[in-house]
Amino acid sequence: MATEAGAALLLHARDDLHLARLAAVTAQENAASIRVLQRLGFLDAGTLVWPDTGETCALFDCYLSGVVG
């Protein structure tokens, strides 16, 4: 279900909002979310520190020109 929802979001971002790139953030230990992001075509972009909490999170990028509708 998460993969299907994510795919719909990527298509909306590309086709309706005309975005070229999306970023995603998740907890580094959230393996299930990381697998979903990878299935959707997101690439590992390193880490970032969440400003409010100081938590180090996993950062991912997806370039929407490669999204298949």
N, CA, C and O of each residue as an XYZ file, in Angstrom:
276
protein
N       0.811     -1.194      0.000
C       0.000      0.000      0.000
C       0.861      1.268      0.000
O       0.552      2.220     -0.716
N       1.928      1.289      0.789
C       2.790      2.469      0.846
C       3.466      2.724     -0.494
O       3.624      3.875     -0.901
N       3.865      1.663     -1.180
C       4.530      1.822     -2.473
C       3.566      2.409     -3.500
O       3.944      3.288     -4.274
N       2.329      1.930     -3.511
C       1.331      2.437     -4.458
C       1.019      3.905     -4.178
O       0.906      4.701     -5.110
N       0.881      4.264     -2.922
C       0.617      5.652     -2.558
C       1.800      6.542     -2.952
O       1.612      7.646     -3.463
N       2.999      6.059     -2.713
C       4.191      6.813     -3.093
C       4.299      7.011     -4.585
O       4.679      8.087     -5.048
N       3.963      5.969     -5.350
C       4.008      6.068     -6.813
C       3.018      7.115     -7.302
O       3.331      7.893     -8.203
N       1.825      7.139     -6.716
C       0.827      8.141     -7.098
C       1.321      9.548     -6.771
O       1.111     10.481     -7.546
N       1.974      9.695     -5.630
C       2.526     10.992     -5.248
C       3.598     11.453     -6.235
O       3.631     12.623     -6.617
N       4.474     10.533     -6.647
C       5.528     10.885     -7.600
C       4.936     11.333     -8.938
O       5.403     12.307     -9.528
N       3.926     10.634     -9.410
C       3.285     11.018    -10.675
C       2.608     12.383    -10.555
O       2.702     13.201    -11.469
N       1.939     12.631     -9.456
C       1.298     13.931     -9.222
C       2.346     15.041     -9.184
O       2.160     16.099     -9.784
N       3.442     14.795     -8.480
C       4.506     15.797     -8.388
C       5.084     16.119     -9.762
O       5.361     17.278    -10.070
N       5.264     15.084    -10.586
C       5.839     15.283    -11.913
C       4.833     15.885    -12.890
O       5.119     16.890    -13.539
N       3.653     15.269    -12.994
C       2.702     15.624    -14.050
C       1.861     16.855    -13.740
O       1.569     17.646    -14.637
N       1.471     17.024    -12.483
C       0.585     18.128    -12.126
C       1.335     19.325    -11.534
O       1.006     20.476    -11.822
N       2.322     19.049    -10.723
C       3.068     20.127    -10.079
C       4.328     20.512    -10.846
O       4.953     21.534    -10.559
N       4.697     19.685    -11.824
C       5.859     19.940    -12.690
C       7.162     20.085    -11.907
O       8.009     20.919    -12.226
N       7.298     19.256    -10.880
C       8.534     19.241    -10.098
C       9.545     18.323    -10.769
O       9.175     17.327    -11.391
N      10.800     18.656    -10.641
C      11.863     17.846    -11.230
C      12.489     16.898    -10.212
O      13.131     15.915    -10.581
N      12.298     17.203     -8.924
C      12.989     16.434     -7.886
C      12.183     16.471     -6.597
O      11.562     17.479     -6.261
N      12.205     15.358     -5.887
C      11.627     15.284     -4.543
C      12.683     14.756     -3.591
O      13.564     13.992     -3.984
N      12.588     15.164     -2.346
C      13.441     14.627     -1.296
C      12.553     13.936     -0.269
O      11.394     14.307     -0.085
N      13.103     12.938      0.390
C      12.396     12.223      1.449
C      13.332     12.056      2.629
O      14.544     11.909      2.468
N      12.747     12.081      3.820
C      13.504     11.931      5.057
C      12.839     10.849      5.897
O      11.614     10.823      6.016
N      13.627      9.966      6.473
C      13.112      8.946      7.381
C      14.149      8.658      8.454
O      15.320      9.012      8.316
N      13.712      8.020      9.506
C      14.647      7.604     10.548
C      15.632      6.597      9.958
O      15.247      5.746      9.156
N      16.883      6.693     10.349
C      17.909      5.815      9.800
C      17.620      4.347     10.063
O      18.005      3.500      9.256
N      16.960      4.019     11.153
C      16.685      2.627     11.496
C      15.360      2.117     10.923
O      14.991      0.970     11.176
N      14.638      2.937     10.161
C      13.345      2.538      9.614
C      13.551      1.802      8.286
O      13.360      2.372      7.212
N      13.939      0.548      8.378
C      14.280     -0.252      7.192
C      13.108     -0.396      6.232
O      13.310     -0.393      5.018
N      11.884     -0.522      6.745
C      10.716     -0.686      5.874
C      10.504      0.557      5.009
O      10.255      0.438      3.809
N      10.598      1.739      5.601
C      10.429      2.968      4.830
C      11.554      3.148      3.822
O      11.319      3.610      2.706
N      12.757      2.794      4.200
C      13.890      2.900      3.285
C      13.686      1.983      2.082
O      13.982      2.379      0.954
N      13.184      0.762      2.300
C      12.912     -0.156      1.193
C      11.846      0.408      0.258
O      11.973      0.293     -0.961
N      10.801      1.012      0.811
C       9.751      1.625     -0.023
C      10.352      2.742     -0.865
O      10.100      2.814     -2.068
N      11.133      3.603     -0.256
C      11.753      4.708     -0.998
C      12.638      4.182     -2.121
O      12.616      4.716     -3.230
N      13.412      3.146     -1.844
C      14.278      2.572     -2.873
C      13.453      1.971     -4.015
O      13.808      2.128     -5.183
N      12.355      1.284     -3.683
C      11.486      0.724     -4.732
C      10.903      1.815     -5.612
O      10.668      1.598     -6.801
N      10.669      2.982     -5.038
C      10.101      4.105     -5.778
C      11.144      4.852     -6.606
O      10.797      5.757     -7.365
N      12.406      4.486     -6.467
C      13.445      5.129     -7.254
C      14.224      6.205     -6.525
O      15.031      6.903     -7.139
N      13.998      6.355     -5.224
C      14.769      7.318     -4.450
C      16.184      6.789     -4.250
O      16.396      5.589     -4.072
N      17.140      7.699     -4.282
C      18.551      7.365     -4.111
C      19.057      7.938     -2.793
O      18.638      9.016     -2.371
N      19.948      7.217     -2.157
C      20.544      7.649     -0.896
C      21.296      8.962     -1.125
O      22.165      9.049     -1.993
N      20.949      9.973     -0.341
C      21.593     11.280     -0.459
C      22.310     11.660      0.831
O      22.641     12.826      1.049
N      22.548     10.664      1.685
C      23.280     10.928      2.912
C      22.363     11.093      4.107
O      21.341     10.417      4.224
N      22.741     11.995      4.986
C      21.970     12.225      6.204
C      21.767     13.715      6.410
O      22.423     14.546      5.782
N      20.846     14.028      7.300
C      20.671     15.402      7.744
C      20.269     15.364      9.207
O      19.728     14.368      9.687
N      20.533     16.439      9.903
C      20.156     16.549     11.304
C      18.855     17.339     11.365
O      18.781     18.483     10.915
N      17.816     16.696     11.939
C      16.512     17.343     12.054
C      16.638     18.509     13.036
O      17.081     18.319     14.169
N      16.249     19.716     12.607
C      16.505     20.913     13.415
C      15.862     20.900     14.806
O      16.487     21.322     15.778
N      14.627     20.423     14.907
C      13.909     20.499     16.183
C      14.437     19.524     17.229
O      14.444     19.828     18.422
N      14.877     18.352     16.780
C      15.225     17.300     17.722
C      16.715     16.957     17.768
O      17.182     16.347     18.729
N      17.446     17.341     16.748
C      18.850     16.969     16.660
C      19.065     15.547     16.179
O      20.198     15.069     16.132
N      17.964     14.857     15.816
C      18.063     13.471     15.338
C      18.707     13.439     13.950
O      18.372     14.247     13.084
N      19.637     12.496     13.747
C      20.222     12.290     12.430
C      19.303     11.371     11.641
O      19.010     10.256     12.074
N      18.849     11.837     10.486
C      17.888     11.116      9.650
C      18.516     10.739      8.316
O      19.493     11.349      7.882
N      17.949      9.733      7.677
C      18.372      9.331      6.336
C      17.682     10.233      5.318
O      16.484     10.496      5.422
N      18.438     10.699      4.343
C      17.941     11.601      3.305
C      18.005     10.893      1.960
O      18.998     10.239      1.643
N      16.939     11.027      1.167
C      16.851     10.400     -0.153
C      16.371     11.416     -1.168
O      15.603     12.317     -0.832
N      16.820     11.278     -2.420
C      16.399     12.126     -3.545
C      15.777     11.265     -4.629
O      16.171     10.115     -4.829
N      14.798     11.836     -5.330
C      14.229     11.182     -6.498
C      14.100     12.225     -7.608
O      13.464     13.263     -7.429
N      14.707     11.935     -8.746
C      14.628     12.801     -9.907
C      13.469     12.315    -10.767
O      13.484     11.181    -11.246
N      12.472     13.162    -10.965
C      11.184     12.732    -11.492
C      11.151     12.506    -12.989
O      10.155     11.982    -13.489
N      12.169     12.865    -13.721
C      12.157     12.599    -15.160
C      12.127     11.104    -15.440
O      11.703     10.691    -16.519
N      12.572     10.281    -14.483
C      12.606      8.833    -14.668
C      11.375      8.118    -14.162
O      11.299      6.893    -14.257
N      10.394      8.851    -13.619
C       9.187      8.216    -13.074
C       8.323      7.730    -14.226
O       8.025      8.483    -15.153
N       7.929      6.483    -14.161
C       7.086      5.890    -15.204
C       5.645      5.930    -14.744
O       5.328      5.521    -13.627
N       4.762      6.432    -15.619
C       3.336      6.546    -15.261
C       2.532      5.363    -15.644
O       1.325      5.332    -15.402
